[in-house]
């Protein structure tokens, strides 16, 4: 398996976990919802080869 394939598979698994966390936080701690939503957006962007927005509080 190539490094590129391995990296894409890892990102897909992380994306799946982030989606689960969105559901969980929405049901149990809605005030924490932005945390997994941000991860979901960042991971989806990485998988699609898009540049993700900088993290909140990060450098521009």
PDB file as gemmi writes it, atoms N, CA and C in Angstrom:
CRYST1    1.000    1.000    1.000  90.00  90.00  90.00 P 1                      
ATOM      1  N   UNK A   1       0.853  -1.175   0.000  1.00  0.00           N  
ATOM      2  CA  UNK A   1       0.000   0.000   0.000  1.00  0.00           C  
ATOM      3  C   UNK A   1       0.899   1.237   0.000  1.00  0.00           C  
ATOM      4  N   UNK A   2       0.560   2.189  -0.844  1.00  0.00           N  
ATOM      5  CA  UNK A   2       1.387   3.397  -0.928  1.00  0.00           C  
ATOM      6  C   UNK A   2       1.126   4.319   0.266  1.00  0.00           C  
ATOM      7  N   UNK A   3       2.077   5.203   0.514  1.00  0.00           N  
ATOM      8  CA  UNK A   3       1.925   6.169   1.604  1.00  0.00           C  
ATOM      9  C   UNK A   3       0.717   7.062   1.373  1.00  0.00           C  
ATOM     10  N   UNK A   4       0.480   7.425   0.115  1.00  0.00           N  
ATOM     11  CA  UNK A   4      -0.654   8.291  -0.213  1.00  0.00           C  
ATOM     12  C   UNK A   4      -1.982   7.596   0.087  1.00  0.00           C  
ATOM     13  N   UNK A   5      -2.079   6.320  -0.259  1.00  0.00           N  
ATOM     14  CA  UNK A   5      -3.291   5.542   0.026  1.00  0.00           C  
ATOM     15  C   UNK A   5      -3.482   5.388   1.522  1.00  0.00           C  
ATOM     16  N   UNK A   6      -2.408   5.090   2.219  1.00  0.00           N  
ATOM     17  CA  UNK A   6      -2.469   4.931   3.674  1.00  0.00           C  
ATOM     18  C   UNK A   6      -2.930   6.228   4.346  1.00  0.00           C  
ATOM     19  N   UNK A   7      -2.412   7.348   3.886  1.00  0.00           N  
ATOM     20  CA  UNK A   7      -2.790   8.644   4.434  1.00  0.00           C  
ATOM     21  C   UNK A   7      -4.265   8.947   4.176  1.00  0.00           C  
ATOM     22  N   UNK A   8      -4.747   8.637   2.965  1.00  0.00           N  
ATOM     23  CA  UNK A   8      -6.150   8.870   2.633  1.00  0.00           C  
ATOM     24  C   UNK A   8      -7.062   7.996   3.486  1.00  0.00           C  
ATOM     25  N   UNK A   9      -6.685   6.740   3.691  1.00  0.00           N  
ATOM     26  CA  UNK A   9      -7.494   5.845   4.528  1.00  0.00           C  
ATOM     27  C   UNK A   9      -7.545   6.336   5.972  1.00  0.00           C  
ATOM     28  N   UNK A  10      -6.416   6.783   6.500  1.00  0.00           N  
ATOM     29  CA  UNK A  10      -6.392   7.316   7.858  1.00  0.00           C  
ATOM     30  C   UNK A  10      -7.310   8.531   7.965  1.00  0.00           C  
ATOM     31  N   UNK A  11      -7.262   9.401   6.977  1.00  0.00           N  
ATOM     32  CA  UNK A  11      -8.129  10.588   6.987  1.00  0.00           C  
ATOM     33  C   UNK A  11      -9.598  10.191   6.936  1.00  0.00           C  
ATOM     34  N   UNK A  12      -9.932   9.171   6.156  1.00  0.00           N  
ATOM     35  CA  UNK A  12     -11.323   8.699   6.088  1.00  0.00           C  
ATOM     36  C   UNK A  12     -11.774   8.182   7.450  1.00  0.00           C  
ATOM     37  N   UNK A  13     -10.925   7.417   8.125  1.00  0.00           N  
ATOM     38  CA  UNK A  13     -11.284   6.918   9.459  1.00  0.00           C  
ATOM     39  C   UNK A  13     -11.446   8.061  10.457  1.00  0.00           C  
ATOM     40  N   UNK A  14     -10.578   9.059  10.369  1.00  0.00           N  
ATOM     41  CA  UNK A  14     -10.702  10.227  11.250  1.00  0.00           C  
ATOM     42  C   UNK A  14     -11.984  10.998  10.939  1.00  0.00           C  
ATOM     43  N   UNK A  15     -12.335  11.067   9.673  1.00  0.00           N  
ATOM     44  CA  UNK A  15     -13.562  11.739   9.253  1.00  0.00           C  
ATOM     45  C   UNK A  15     -14.785  11.030   9.836  1.00  0.00           C  
ATOM     46  N   UNK A  16     -14.763   9.709   9.803  1.00  0.00           N  
ATOM     47  CA  UNK A  16     -15.851   8.923  10.375  1.00  0.00           C  
ATOM     48  C   UNK A  16     -15.975   9.186  11.881  1.00  0.00           C  
ATOM     49  N   UNK A  17     -14.859   9.236  12.580  1.00  0.00           N  
ATOM     50  CA  UNK A  17     -14.867   9.498  14.027  1.00  0.00           C  
ATOM     51  C   UNK A  17     -15.374  10.909  14.317  1.00  0.00           C  
ATOM     52  N   UNK A  18     -14.959  11.881  13.516  1.00  0.00           N  
ATOM     53  CA  UNK A  18     -15.417  13.256  13.713  1.00  0.00           C  
ATOM     54  C   UNK A  18     -16.931  13.344  13.494  1.00  0.00           C  
ATOM     55  N   UNK A  19     -17.454  12.620  12.501  1.00  0.00           N  
ATOM     56  CA  UNK A  19     -18.899  12.623  12.249  1.00  0.00           C  
ATOM     57  C   UNK A  19     -19.646  12.036  13.447  1.00  0.00           C  
ATOM     58  N   UNK A  20     -19.112  10.961  14.025  1.00  0.00           N  
ATOM     59  CA  UNK A  20     -19.707  10.389  15.225  1.00  0.00           C  
ATOM     60  C   UNK A  20     -19.708  11.415  16.356  1.00  0.00           C  
ATOM     61  N   UNK A  21     -18.591  12.112  16.527  1.00  0.00           N  
ATOM     62  CA  UNK A  21     -18.486  13.103  17.595  1.00  0.00           C  
ATOM     63  C   UNK A  21     -19.462  14.262  17.391  1.00  0.00           C  
ATOM     64  N   UNK A  22     -19.717  14.650  16.147  1.00  0.00           N  
ATOM     65  CA  UNK A  22     -20.714  15.694  15.876  1.00  0.00           C  
ATOM     66  C   UNK A  22     -22.068  15.235  16.398  1.00  0.00           C  
ATOM     67  N   UNK A  23     -22.445  14.006  16.069  1.00  0.00           N  
ATOM     68  CA  UNK A  23     -23.734  13.472  16.546  1.00  0.00           C  
ATOM     69  C   UNK A  23     -23.788  13.429  18.066  1.00  0.00           C  
ATOM     70  N   UNK A  24     -22.711  12.952  18.679  1.00  0.00           N  
ATOM     71  CA  UNK A  24     -22.686  12.818  20.130  1.00  0.00           C  
ATOM     72  C   UNK A  24     -22.807  14.174  20.811  1.00  0.00           C  
ATOM     73  N   UNK A  25     -21.984  15.126  20.393  1.00  0.00           N  
ATOM     74  CA  UNK A  25     -22.001  16.444  21.032  1.00  0.00           C  
ATOM     75  C   UNK A  25     -23.332  17.152  20.802  1.00  0.00           C  
ATOM     76  N   UNK A  26     -23.922  16.986  19.623  1.00  0.00           N  
ATOM     77  CA  UNK A  26     -25.225  17.602  19.353  1.00  0.00           C  
ATOM     78  C   UNK A  26     -26.284  17.066  20.316  1.00  0.00           C  
ATOM     79  N   UNK A  27     -26.195  15.797  20.649  1.00  0.00           N  
ATOM     80  CA  UNK A  27     -27.181  15.178  21.538  1.00  0.00           C  
ATOM     81  C   UNK A  27     -26.906  15.440  23.010  1.00  0.00           C  
ATOM     82  N   UNK A  28     -25.628  15.552  23.396  1.00  0.00           N  
ATOM     83  CA  UNK A  28     -25.290  15.600  24.822  1.00  0.00           C  
ATOM     84  C   UNK A  28     -24.674  16.913  25.305  1.00  0.00           C  
ATOM     85  N   UNK A  29     -23.891  17.558  24.468  1.00  0.00           N  
ATOM     86  CA  UNK A  29     -23.228  18.800  24.868  1.00  0.00           C  
ATOM     87  C   UNK A  29     -23.195  19.760  23.674  1.00  0.00           C  
ATOM     88  N   UNK A  30     -24.339  20.335  23.342  1.00  0.00           N  
ATOM     89  CA  UNK A  30     -24.395  21.177  22.146  1.00  0.00           C  
ATOM     90  C   UNK A  30     -23.422  22.356  22.162  1.00  0.00           C  
ATOM     91  N   UNK A  31     -23.037  22.819  23.331  1.00  0.00           N  
ATOM     92  CA  UNK A  31     -22.100  23.939  23.391  1.00  0.00           C  
ATOM     93  C   UNK A  31     -20.698  23.525  22.923  1.00  0.00           C  
ATOM     94  N   UNK A  32     -20.415  22.237  22.888  1.00  0.00           N  
ATOM     95  CA  UNK A  32     -19.129  21.734  22.414  1.00  0.00           C  
ATOM     96  C   UNK A  32     -19.153  21.387  20.929  1.00  0.00           C  
ATOM     97  N   UNK A  33     -20.288  21.530  20.289  1.00  0.00           N  
ATOM     98  CA  UNK A  33     -20.459  21.124  18.899  1.00  0.00           C  
ATOM     99  C   UNK A  33     -19.445  21.741  17.933  1.00  0.00           C  
ATOM    100  N   UNK A  34     -19.035  22.996  18.104  1.00  0.00           N  
ATOM    101  CA  UNK A  34     -18.070  23.557  17.151  1.00  0.00           C  
ATOM    102  C   UNK A  34     -16.737  22.796  17.081  1.00  0.00           C  
ATOM    103  N   UNK A  35     -16.361  22.107  18.135  1.00  0.00           N  
ATOM    104  CA  UNK A  35     -15.073  21.396  18.139  1.00  0.00           C  
ATOM    105  C   UNK A  35     -15.063  20.274  17.093  1.00  0.00           C  
ATOM    106  N   UNK A  36     -15.999  19.307  17.160  1.00  0.00           N  
ATOM    107  CA  UNK A  36     -15.961  18.265  16.134  1.00  0.00           C  
ATOM    108  C   UNK A  36     -16.384  18.761  14.748  1.00  0.00           C  
ATOM    109  N   UNK A  37     -17.215  19.797  14.681  1.00  0.00           N  
ATOM    110  CA  UNK A  37     -17.588  20.342  13.370  1.00  0.00           C  
ATOM    111  C   UNK A  37     -16.351  20.906  12.682  1.00  0.00           C  
ATOM    112  N   UNK A  38     -15.524  21.620  13.422  1.00  0.00           N  
ATOM    113  CA  UNK A  38     -14.297  22.160  12.846  1.00  0.00           C  
ATOM    114  C   UNK A  38     -13.396  21.022  12.352  1.00  0.00           C  
ATOM    115  N   UNK A  39     -13.270  19.971  13.139  1.00  0.00           N  
ATOM    116  CA  UNK A  39     -12.452  18.825  12.733  1.00  0.00           C  
ATOM    117  C   UNK A  39     -13.014  18.178  11.470  1.00  0.00           C  
ATOM    118  N   UNK A  40     -14.324  18.057  11.402  1.00  0.00           N  
ATOM    119  CA  UNK A  40     -14.979  17.470  10.231  1.00  0.00           C  
ATOM    120  C   UNK A  40     -14.684  18.283   8.975  1.00  0.00           C  
ATOM    121  N   UNK A  41     -14.786  19.589   9.071  1.00  0.00           N  
ATOM    122  CA  UNK A  41     -14.507  20.469   7.931  1.00  0.00           C  
ATOM    123  C   UNK A  41     -13.039  20.367   7.526  1.00  0.00           C  
ATOM    124  N   UNK A  42     -12.138  20.394   8.505  1.00  0.00           N  
ATOM    125  CA  UNK A  42     -10.707  20.316   8.214  1.00  0.00           C  
ATOM    126  C   UNK A  42     -10.350  18.992   7.549  1.00  0.00           C  
ATOM    127  N   UNK A  43     -10.879  17.895   8.069  1.00  0.00           N  
ATOM    128  CA  UNK A  43     -10.580  16.577   7.509  1.00  0.00           C  
ATOM    129  C   UNK A  43     -11.167  16.407   6.109  1.00  0.00           C  
ATOM    130  N   UNK A  44     -12.382  16.879   5.907  1.00  0.00           N  
ATOM    131  CA  UNK A  44     -12.999  16.787   4.577  1.00  0.00           C  
ATOM    132  C   UNK A  44     -12.187  17.595   3.572  1.00  0.00           C  
ATOM    133  N   UNK A  45     -11.740  18.770   3.969  1.00  0.00           N  
ATOM    134  CA  UNK A  45     -10.916  19.587   3.097  1.00  0.00           C  
ATOM    135  C   UNK A  45      -9.607  18.902   2.762  1.00  0.00           C  
ATOM    136  N   UNK A  46      -8.998  18.261   3.738  1.00  0.00           N  
ATOM    137  CA  UNK A  46      -7.740  17.550   3.504  1.00  0.00           C  
ATOM    138  C   UNK A  46      -7.960  16.386   2.544  1.00  0.00           C  
ATOM    139  N   UNK A  47      -9.060  15.678   2.716  1.00  0.00           N  
ATOM    140  CA  UNK A  47      -9.350  14.534   1.859  1.00  0.00           C  
ATOM    141  C   UNK A  47      -9.611  14.975   0.426  1.00  0.00           C  
ATOM    142  N   UNK A  48     -10.228  16.122   0.258  1.00  0.00           N  
ATOM    143  CA  UNK A  48     -10.533  16.638  -1.077  1.00  0.00           C  
ATOM    144  C   UNK A  48      -9.390  17.451  -1.661  1.00  0.00           C  
ATOM    145  N   UNK A  49      -8.332  17.630  -0.889  1.00  0.00           N  
ATOM    146  CA  UNK A  49      -7.189  18.382  -1.365  1.00  0.00           C  
ATOM    147  C   UNK A  49      -7.401  19.883  -1.317  1.00  0.00           C  
ATOM    148  N   UNK A  50      -8.339  20.324  -0.499  1.00  0.00           N  
ATOM    149  CA  UNK A  50      -8.613  21.753  -0.346  1.00  0.00           C  
ATOM    150  C   UNK A  50      -7.831  22.278   0.849  1.00  0.00           C  
ATOM    151  N   UNK A  51      -7.535  23.542   0.828  1.00  0.00           N  
ATOM    152  CA  UNK A  51      -6.862  24.153   1.975  1.00  0.00           C  
ATOM    153  C   UNK A  51      -7.913  24.473   3.024  1.00  0.00           C  
ATOM    154  N   UNK A  52      -7.737  23.941   4.210  1.00  0.00           N  
ATOM    155  CA  UNK A  52      -8.685  24.188   5.298  1.00  0.00           C  
ATOM    156  C   UNK A  52      -8.420  25.562   5.898  1.00  0.00           C  
ATOM    157  N   UNK A  53      -9.463  26.137   6.470  1.00  0.00           N  
ATOM    158  CA  UNK A  53      -9.333  27.412   7.157  1.00  0.00           C  
ATOM    159  C   UNK A  53      -8.451  27.223   8.380  1.00  0.00           C  
ATOM    160  N   UNK A  54      -7.706  28.257   8.775  1.00  0.00           N  
ATOM    161  CA  UNK A  54      -6.866  28.130   9.968  1.00  0.00           C  
ATOM    162  C   UNK A  54      -7.709  27.881  11.207  1.00  0.00           C  
ATOM    163  N   UNK A  55      -7.138  27.184  12.156  1.00  0.00           N  
ATOM    164  CA  UNK A  55      -7.831  26.908  13.413  1.00  0.00           C  
ATOM    165  C   UNK A  55      -8.082  28.193  14.161  1.00  0.00           C  
ATOM    166  N   UNK A  56      -9.154  28.216  14.929  1.00  0.00           N  
ATOM    167  CA  UNK A  56      -9.470  29.388  15.745  1.00  0.00           C  
ATOM    168  C   UNK A  56      -8.309  29.664  16.688  1.00  0.00           C  
ATOM    169  N   UNK A  57      -7.879  30.907  16.715  1.00  0.00           N  
ATOM    170  CA  UNK A  57      -6.782  31.282  17.590  1.00  0.00           C  
ATOM    171  C   UNK A  57      -5.418  30.981  16.997  1.00  0.00           C  
ATOM    172  N   UNK A  58      -5.418  30.365  15.806  1.00  0.00           N  
ATOM    173  CA  UNK A  58      -4.150  30.053  15.169  1.00  0.00           C  
ATOM    174  C   UNK A  58      -3.622  31.236  14.379  1.00  0.00           C  
ATOM    175  N   UNK A  59      -2.452  31.071  13.846  1.00  0.00           N  
ATOM    176  CA  UNK A  59      -1.878  32.152  13.054  1.00  0.00           C  
ATOM    177  C   UNK A  59      -2.532  32.197  11.681  1.00  0.00           C  
ATOM    178  N   UNK A  60      -2.664  33.375  11.067  1.00  0.00           N  
ATOM    179  CA  UNK A  60      -3.333  33.497   9.764  1.00  0.00           C  
ATOM    180  C   UNK A  60      -2.585  32.854   8.636  1.00  0.00           C  
TER     181      UNK A  60                                                      
END                                                                             
